[in-house]
């Protein structure tokens, strides 16, 4: 038997980790290897295996990323000519600017997000600095994603702000999460797709539609999809997650997520046949998100609003608890201490004439009363027995 001379490759999870450590997107890896983004996604998910020259080019790229990761094991943000500030006594640095990847793919998030809160970094930065860094990476892309989910600009901004406020309230949990960007993205999607927004008067009126006719049709096709289908389509074809990751984030099985994705693509392709190819659909989603000038609030304002909201609800909970305790004490104070059986209602006895109310006496009754009054009051005389 002849021994295979194919170049060995790392496991699928290691391939994705190496790509993210090098701050590369799936589209960039596909361009360097000479394949499509769907092919790279299949390689990282383990569904397919590269062969021939593509395998050699992919193995060479992974080897370069491995060497680069060995030289700089902790990569926290996009390359910057300015040196990183010292952590401890220095004031909080300004949030890092978005990486070049987010500029070329506005819908997708920076691959460095999964490495943004490594243990070494969280121990060096204060919670506020780590939160501001995560916000600077995630917020611009999340606002565009929320807009594609809802079609409303104000609701998109509000969803991102509420998600980060919740993240700041639960910051120890989010900081230890393996994927903090996914945690915030899931919270944003849950708030944006909440059915309670339809009860709010200001949420019933959507903003002006896109100026381009094709973009208006695409946005309308997205909004006509059921929320689970829309979310799966955006995560898979917009953000670029794999099928298992999309299923995990939507809390559905892989089979159900695949069916939702296929039906969503079919519905969009029915309205716009030119988007039948996934690569073209991804490109159009990126363009649609890039057309909107959506800006997120500053991280300091988000943290301040989150703390203010947390204080309000904490005081409201305390006031409700005090009122409940007072009502319980008042009830115990005024409650009876012994059992009092209820008075049973009266029953009608048959055969007894009803009691007649007293009235004026007739002439016969007056004569009888006078005769009775004239008689002895002590009754008949006593009978004494006598002996014979």
Secondary structure, 3 states (H helix, E strand, C coil): CCCCCCCCCCCHHHHHHHHHHCCCCHHHHHHHHCCCHHHHHHHHHCCCCCCHHHHHHHHHHHHHHHHHHHHCCCCCCCCCCCCCCCCCCCCCCCCCCCCHHHHHCCCCCCHHHHHCCCHHHHHHCCHHHHHHHHHHHHHHHHHHHHHHHHCCHHHHHHHHHHHHHHHHHCHHHHHHCCCHHHHHHHHHHHHHCCHHHHHCHHHCCCCCCCCCHHHHHHHHHHHHCCHHHHHHHHHHHHHCCCHHHHHHHCCCCHHHHHHHHHHHHHHHHHHCHHHCCHHHHHHHHHHHHHHCCCCCCCHHHHHHHHHHHHHHHHHHHHHHHHHHHHHHHHHHHHCCCCCCCCCCCCCCCCCCCCCCCCCCCCHHHHHHHHHHHHCCCCCCCCCCCCCC
